[in-house]
Amino acid sequence: MTETQFGVRHVIGAPVATTRLAEQNIVCIPPRSAKFTLEEWKMSNEQRCRNTEDQQQLADRILGESERIREETAERAAIMKATTDRRIEERIGDVEFIKKELEIQRKEICLELEALSMYKTRLQDCLASLQINALTICRKCLILRDGRIGIDLVVDDVEHALQQEITAILGGQSLLKRTLEQLNEQMRRLRSTRYLLDRDLQYKQGAIDSDRGSLSLKPTDLCLSVYEGYANLDPASISAEEYNAVSNKNIQQAAREVTSARPIRVFIDTLLNQVIDDLWTAFNKCNHEFNERIKQTKIAKEKLEDMHRETTEKISKMQNNILQLQKALSDKEGNVGLAHTRLGRRAQRISAELVRDPPGQSLYYECEMLRYSVEQLQQMLQEATASLRYLLQTQLQLEEDINVKMNTLKIDEVDCMTLRATMDYHAY
């Protein structure tokens, strides 16, 4: 029996043609007269019986074929449903496996982001410490040292060391800022990758929920509906290979970003230690130069104080010397007056008595010697007075120099070193 014998096609999805048996067995008979013959009556009865038997045989075949098709379609539907259920379960398992892989990579990214966030905080704290503490103190030390006066306002090794320390701080800040920019870029890429993973995980969770919901449906559920549209009922346009390629790409990208982020942490550790070591080296060198300069200033100040003490003693002695010279001059005035008075009296002798005798020569020699002695005393008095004036001027200069040294010591030892004692470099 062929498929089209009864007007039925056993093709899934093809329209089912209805069988109109009455049309197939109608015989067009021309109109007869109102009376029939006996032969015609017998022929009609026999024809009716044969037609009835044919229709019954046809109905039996249709009933048997219908039962077979019902059983076949029921079995086919059960097999297709079981196959679909099994494939949906397999698909759910595959998607859950990929989802677990994505969750593992997402967890790695989250851990890496937390670690990088801690390193970012370390870099920011170090930069803030260098800017607020170290750099400010070094520049303030330079400003304070500009307050030195006189000859002490010199470009010494301390100033060179401070400039070198500021250069080291600025260089360290530049390196740390560039590293912070690289770290921010790496964190941005990790967050972008995490966003892609979250979106992929959301889509996969939605697919799992949809498949599980489809798997829980039964043919007897009331929520079922039949699609009557003309468009393709399966809008899927992505092949399984493309789907796996997208998921593998996300997983590989996440692993690559995590792998590229880990060396940055090692680099930051190395950089922080190197920068801090360089800054400690510059700090210790600057402190050494400060201590040496303070020691030199103290030695110069002590030497000036010794000279000031000696000069003060010399001034005291010179003042006593001037008093003695003035007293000696006062004493010589009496001797000079006595000698001149004697010569005047002897000059009043008369006639031959006005003779140049030894007493007169002695008095004349005494007057000359007294005059020479007075001149010597006056010259020494002038020299002593000038020396006293120079000593007093030198004393004032020494006092000014001592004050300059005290001011320098106050700036270097008290102000600058007190500030520098608060400086602290550590790798955070």
C-alpha positions as CSV (number, residue, x, y, z in Angstrom):
1,M,0.0,0.0,0.0
2,T,1.5,3.3,-1.1
3,E,1.5,6.5,1.0
4,T,-0.8,8.3,-1.4
5,Q,-3.3,5.6,-1.8
6,F,-5.7,7.2,0.7
7,G,-4.5,10.7,0.1
8,V,-2.2,10.7,3.2
9,R,1.5,11.7,3.1
10,H,3.7,10.4,6.0
11,V,6.1,13.4,6.0
12,I,6.8,15.4,9.2
13,G,5.6,19.0,8.8
14,A,3.7,18.4,5.5
15,P,0.0,19.3,5.4
16,V,-2.4,16.4,5.7
17,A,-4.8,16.0,2.8
18,T,-8.3,15.0,3.7
19,T,-9.8,11.9,2.1
20,R,-13.2,12.3,0.4
21,L,-14.4,8.8,-0.2
22,A,-17.8,9.9,-1.3
23,E,-16.3,11.8,-4.2
24,Q,-14.2,8.8,-5.2
25,N,-17.1,6.3,-5.5
26,I,-19.8,8.5,-7.0
27,V,-21.0,7.3,-10.4
28,C,-22.8,9.8,-12.5
29,I,-26.0,8.1,-13.9
30,P,-28.3,9.8,-16.3
31,P,-31.8,10.3,-15.2
32,R,-34.0,7.3,-15.5
33,S,-37.7,6.9,-15.7
34,A,-39.7,6.6,-12.6
35,K,-40.0,2.8,-12.8
36,F,-37.1,0.3,-12.6
37,T,-36.9,-3.2,-13.8
38,L,-36.1,-6.2,-11.6
39,E,-32.7,-6.6,-13.1
40,E,-32.0,-3.0,-12.3
41,W,-33.2,-3.6,-8.7
42,K,-30.9,-6.6,-8.3
43,M,-28.0,-4.8,-9.9
44,S,-28.5,-1.8,-7.6
45,N,-28.6,-4.0,-4.5
46,E,-25.5,-6.0,-5.6
47,Q,-23.8,-2.7,-6.4
48,R,-24.7,-1.3,-3.1
49,C,-23.4,-4.4,-1.3
50,R,-20.1,-4.3,-3.2
51,N,-19.7,-0.6,-2.5
52,T,-20.5,-1.2,1.2
53,E,-18.0,-4.1,1.4
54,D,-15.3,-1.9,-0.4
55,Q,-16.0,1.0,2.0
56,Q,-15.7,-1.4,5.0
57,Q,-12.5,-2.9,3.7
58,L,-11.2,0.7,3.1
59,A,-12.2,1.7,6.6
60,D,-10.5,-1.3,8.1
61,R,-7.3,-0.5,6.3
62,I,-7.5,3.2,7.4
63,L,-8.2,2.1,11.0
64,G,-5.2,-0.2,11.0
65,E,-3.0,2.4,9.3
66,S,-4.2,5.1,11.7
67,E,-3.4,2.9,14.7
68,R,0.1,2.2,13.3
69,I,0.7,5.9,12.6
70,R,-0.5,6.9,16.0
71,E,1.9,4.4,17.6
72,E,4.7,5.4,15.3
73,T,4.2,9.1,15.9
74,A,3.9,8.6,19.6
75,E,7.0,6.5,19.7
76,R,8.8,9.0,17.5
77,A,7.7,11.9,19.7
78,A,8.8,10.1,22.8
79,I,12.2,9.3,21.2
80,M,12.6,12.9,20.0
81,K,11.6,14.3,23.4
82,A,14.1,12.0,25.1
83,T,16.8,12.9,22.7
84,T,16.1,16.6,23.1
85,D,16.0,16.2,26.8
86,R,19.3,14.4,26.8
87,R,20.9,17.0,24.5
88,I,19.5,19.8,26.6
89,E,21.0,18.2,29.7
90,E,24.3,17.8,27.9
91,R,24.1,21.4,26.8
92,I,23.4,22.5,30.3
93,G,26.5,20.5,31.5
94,D,28.7,22.0,28.8
95,V,27.5,25.6,29.6
96,E,28.0,25.0,33.3
97,F,31.5,23.7,32.7
98,I,32.3,26.8,30.7
99,K,30.6,29.0,33.3
100,K,32.8,27.4,36.0
101,E,35.9,28.2,34.0
102,L,34.7,31.8,33.6
103,E,34.0,32.0,37.3
104,I,37.5,30.7,38.1
105,Q,39.0,33.4,35.8
106,R,36.7,36.0,37.3
107,K,37.8,35.1,40.8
108,E,41.5,35.3,39.6
109,I,40.8,38.8,38.2
110,C,39.1,39.9,41.4
111,L,42.0,38.7,43.5
112,E,44.4,40.4,41.2
113,L,42.4,43.6,41.3
114,E,42.5,43.5,45.1
115,A,46.2,43.0,45.1
116,L,46.8,45.8,42.5
117,S,44.5,48.1,44.6
118,M,46.8,47.5,47.6
119,Y,49.8,48.3,45.5
120,K,48.1,51.4,44.1
121,T,47.5,52.5,47.7
122,R,51.2,51.9,48.5
123,L,52.3,54.0,45.5
124,Q,49.9,56.8,46.4
125,D,51.0,56.8,50.0
126,C,54.6,56.9,49.0
127,L,54.0,59.8,46.5
128,A,52.1,61.7,49.2
129,S,54.9,61.1,51.7
130,L,57.5,62.3,49.3
131,Q,55.5,65.4,48.3
132,I,54.2,66.4,51.7
133,N,57.1,65.3,53.9
134,A,60.5,64.9,52.2
135,L,60.3,67.4,49.4
136,T,58.7,70.1,51.6
137,I,61.3,69.6,54.3
138,C,64.2,69.8,51.8
139,R,62.9,72.9,50.2
140,K,62.2,74.5,53.6
141,C,65.8,73.7,54.6
142,L,67.0,75.5,51.5
143,I,64.8,78.5,52.4
144,L,66.1,78.4,56.0
145,R,69.7,78.3,54.9
146,D,69.1,81.4,52.8
147,G,68.7,83.1,56.1
148,R,72.4,82.8,56.8
149,I,74.2,86.2,56.9
150,G,77.6,87.5,56.0
151,I,80.3,85.3,54.8
152,D,78.4,82.2,55.9
153,L,75.9,82.7,53.0
154,V,78.0,80.4,50.9
155,V,77.2,77.6,48.4
156,D,78.7,74.7,50.3
157,D,78.5,70.9,50.2
158,V,75.3,71.0,52.2
159,E,73.5,73.0,49.6
160,H,74.7,70.7,46.9
161,A,73.6,67.6,48.9
162,L,70.2,69.2,49.4
163,Q,69.8,69.9,45.7
164,Q,70.9,66.3,45.0
165,E,68.3,65.0,47.5
166,I,65.6,67.1,45.9
167,T,66.6,65.8,42.5
168,A,66.4,62.2,43.8
169,I,63.0,62.9,45.3
170,L,61.7,64.4,42.1
171,G,63.1,61.5,40.0
172,G,61.6,59.0,42.4
173,Q,58.2,60.8,42.1
174,S,58.4,60.7,38.3
175,L,59.1,57.0,38.3
176,L,56.3,56.3,40.8
177,K,53.8,58.4,38.8
178,R,54.6,56.6,35.6
179,T,54.3,53.3,37.3
180,L,51.0,54.4,38.9
181,E,49.7,55.3,35.4
182,Q,50.7,51.8,34.1
183,L,49.0,50.3,37.2
184,N,45.8,52.2,36.5
185,E,45.8,51.1,32.9
186,Q,46.3,47.5,33.9
187,M,43.5,47.8,36.4
188,R,41.3,49.3,33.8
189,R,42.0,46.4,31.4
190,L,41.2,43.9,34.2
191,R,37.9,45.7,35.0
192,S,37.0,45.6,31.3
193,T,37.8,41.9,31.1
194,R,35.8,41.3,34.3
195,Y,32.9,43.2,32.7
196,L,33.1,40.9,29.7
197,L,33.2,37.9,31.9
198,D,30.2,39.1,34.0
199,R,28.2,39.7,30.9
200,D,29.2,36.3,29.5
201,L,28.3,34.7,32.8
202,Q,25.0,36.5,32.9
203,Y,24.2,35.2,29.4
204,K,25.2,31.7,30.2
205,Q,23.2,31.7,33.4
206,G,20.2,32.9,31.4
207,A,20.8,30.1,28.9
208,I,21.0,27.6,31.7
209,D,17.8,28.9,33.3
210,S,16.1,28.8,30.0
211,D,17.2,25.3,29.2
212,R,16.3,24.0,32.7
213,G,12.9,25.7,32.3
214,S,12.4,24.0,28.9
215,L,13.6,20.7,30.4
216,S,11.0,20.9,33.2
217,L,8.1,21.4,30.7
218,K,5.8,18.5,29.9
219,P,3.4,17.9,27.0
220,T,0.5,18.1,29.4
221,D,1.4,21.5,30.8
222,L,-1.2,24.3,30.3
223,C,1.4,27.0,29.5
224,L,2.3,25.5,26.1
225,S,1.6,27.3,22.8
226,V,1.9,26.6,19.1
227,Y,3.8,28.9,16.9
228,E,1.8,30.0,13.9
229,G,4.1,32.6,12.4
230,Y,5.8,32.5,9.1
231,A,9.4,33.3,10.2
232,N,11.9,30.7,11.1
233,L,11.1,29.4,14.6
234,D,14.9,28.8,15.4
235,P,16.6,32.3,15.1
236,A,20.0,30.9,16.2
237,S,22.7,32.3,13.8
238,I,25.9,31.3,15.8
239,S,27.5,28.0,15.3
240,A,28.8,25.8,18.1
241,E,32.4,26.5,17.0
242,E,31.8,30.2,17.1
243,Y,30.2,29.9,20.5
244,N,33.1,28.0,21.9
245,A,35.6,30.4,20.2
246,V,33.9,33.4,22.0
247,S,34.0,31.6,25.4
248,N,37.6,30.5,24.9
249,K,38.5,34.0,23.8
250,N,37.1,35.5,27.0
251,I,38.9,32.8,29.2
252,Q,42.2,33.3,27.4
253,Q,41.9,37.1,27.5
254,A,41.2,36.9,31.3
255,A,44.2,34.5,31.8
256,R,46.4,36.8,29.7
257,E,45.4,39.9,31.6
258,V,46.0,38.2,35.0
259,T,49.4,36.9,33.8
260,S,50.4,40.4,32.5
261,A,49.3,42.0,35.8
262,R,51.4,39.8,38.1
263,P,54.8,41.1,36.9
264,I,53.7,44.7,37.6
265,R,53.5,43.8,41.4
266,V,57.0,42.5,41.3
267,F,58.2,45.6,39.4
268,I,56.4,47.9,42.0
269,D,58.1,46.1,44.9
270,T,61.5,46.4,43.2
271,L,60.9,50.0,42.3
272,L,59.7,51.0,45.7
273,N,62.7,49.4,47.4
274,Q,65.1,50.9,44.8
275,V,63.6,54.4,45.2
276,I,63.6,54.2,49.0
277,D,67.3,53.0,49.0
278,D,68.3,55.9,46.7
279,L,66.5,58.4,48.9
280,W,68.0,56.9,52.1
281,T,71.5,57.2,50.4
282,A,70.8,60.9,49.5
283,F,69.3,61.5,53.0
284,N,72.4,60.0,54.8
285,K,74.8,61.9,52.5
286,C,73.0,65.2,53.2
287,N,73.0,64.5,56.9
288,H,76.7,63.7,56.8
289,E,77.3,67.0,55.0
290,F,75.2,68.8,57.6
291,N,77.2,67.3,60.4
292,E,80.5,68.1,58.8
293,R,79.4,71.7,58.1
294,I,78.1,72.0,61.7
295,K,81.4,70.7,63.0
296,Q,83.4,73.1,60.8
297,T,81.2,76.0,61.9
298,K,81.7,75.0,65.6
299,I,85.5,74.9,65.1
300,A,85.5,78.3,63.4
301,K,83.3,79.7,66.1
302,E,85.5,78.3,68.9
303,K,88.5,79.7,67.1
304,L,86.8,83.1,66.8
305,E,85.8,83.0,70.5
306,D,89.4,82.2,71.5
307,M,90.6,85.1,69.3
308,H,87.9,87.3,70.8
309,R,89.0,86.4,74.3
310,E,92.7,87.1,73.4
311,T,91.7,90.3,71.7
312,T,89.8,91.4,74.8
313,E,92.8,90.7,76.9
314,K,95.0,92.6,74.5
315,I,92.5,95.5,74.7
316,S,92.7,95.5,78.4
317,K,96.5,95.4,78.4
318,M,96.6,98.1,75.7
319,Q,94.3,100.3,77.8
320,N,96.6,99.9,80.8
321,N,99.5,100.6,78.6
322,I,98.0,103.8,77.4
323,L,97.3,104.8,80.9
324,Q,100.9,104.1,81.8
325,L,102.1,106.1,78.8
326,Q,99.9,109.0,79.7
327,K,101.2,108.8,83.3
328,A,104.8,108.7,82.0
329,L,104.1,111.7,79.9
330,S,102.7,113.5,82.9
331,D,105.8,112.5,84.9
332,K,108.0,113.8,82.1
333,E,106.3,117.2,82.2
334,G,107.8,117.8,85.7
335,N,111.2,116.8,84.6
336,V,111.0,118.9,81.4
337,G,109.8,121.9,83.5
338,L,112.6,121.4,86.0
339,A,115.3,121.2,83.3
340,H,113.9,124.2,81.4
341,T,113.6,126.2,84.7
342,R,117.2,125.4,85.5
343,L,118.4,126.4,82.1
344,G,116.4,129.6,82.4
345,R,118.0,130.5,85.7
346,R,121.5,129.8,84.4
347,A,120.8,131.9,81.3
348,Q,120.4,134.9,83.7
349,R,124.0,134.8,84.7
350,I,126.0,138.0,84.0
351,S,129.1,138.6,82.0
352,A,131.8,136.0,82.2
353,E,129.7,133.8,84.4
354,L,127.5,133.0,81.4
355,V,130.0,130.3,80.5
356,R,129.2,126.9,78.8
357,D,130.2,124.8,81.7
358,P,129.5,121.1,82.4
359,P,126.3,121.7,84.4
360,G,125.0,123.8,81.5
361,Q,125.9,121.1,79.0
362,S,124.3,118.5,81.2
363,L,121.1,120.5,81.5
364,Y,121.0,121.0,77.7
365,Y,121.6,117.3,77.1
366,E,118.9,116.5,79.7
367,C,116.4,118.8,77.9
368,E,117.2,117.1,74.6
369,M,116.8,113.7,76.1
370,L,113.6,114.7,77.8
371,R,112.3,116.1,74.6
372,Y,113.3,112.9,72.8
373,S,111.7,110.8,75.5
374,V,108.5,112.8,75.3
375,E,108.4,112.3,71.6
376,Q,108.9,108.6,72.0
377,L,106.2,108.4,74.6
378,Q,103.8,110.5,72.4
379,Q,104.6,108.3,69.4
380,M,104.0,105.2,71.5
381,L,100.9,106.7,72.8
382,Q,99.6,107.4,69.3
383,E,100.6,103.9,68.2
384,A,98.9,102.4,71.3
385,T,95.8,104.5,70.7
386,A,95.7,103.3,67.1
387,S,96.3,99.8,68.1
388,L,93.5,100.0,70.7
389,R,91.2,101.4,68.0
390,Y,92.1,98.5,65.7
391,L,91.7,96.0,68.5
392,L,88.3,97.4,69.3
393,Q,87.3,97.2,65.6
394,T,88.7,93.7,65.4
395,Q,86.7,92.8,68.6
396,L,83.5,94.1,67.0
397,Q,84.2,92.2,63.8
398,L,84.9,89.0,65.8
399,E,81.7,89.5,67.7
400,E,79.8,89.9,64.4
401,D,81.5,86.8,63.0
402,I,80.6,84.9,66.2
403,N,77.0,86.0,65.9
404,V,77.1,85.0,62.2
405,K,78.4,81.5,63.2
406,M,75.8,81.2,66.0
407,N,73.0,82.1,63.5
408,T,74.4,79.5,61.0
409,L,74.5,76.9,63.8
410,K,71.0,77.7,64.8
411,I,69.8,77.3,61.2
412,D,71.8,74.1,60.4
413,E,71.8,72.3,63.8
414,V,68.6,73.4,65.4
415,D,66.2,74.3,62.5
416,C,67.2,72.1,59.6
417,M,68.3,69.0,61.6
418,T,65.2,69.1,63.7
419,L,63.1,69.2,60.5
420,R,65.2,66.4,58.9
421,A,64.7,64.3,62.0
422,T,61.0,64.0,61.1
423,M,61.8,62.7,57.6
424,D,61.1,59.0,57.1
425,Y,61.5,56.9,53.9
426,H,59.8,53.4,53.8
427,A,58.4,51.3,51.1
428,Y,54.9,51.2,52.6
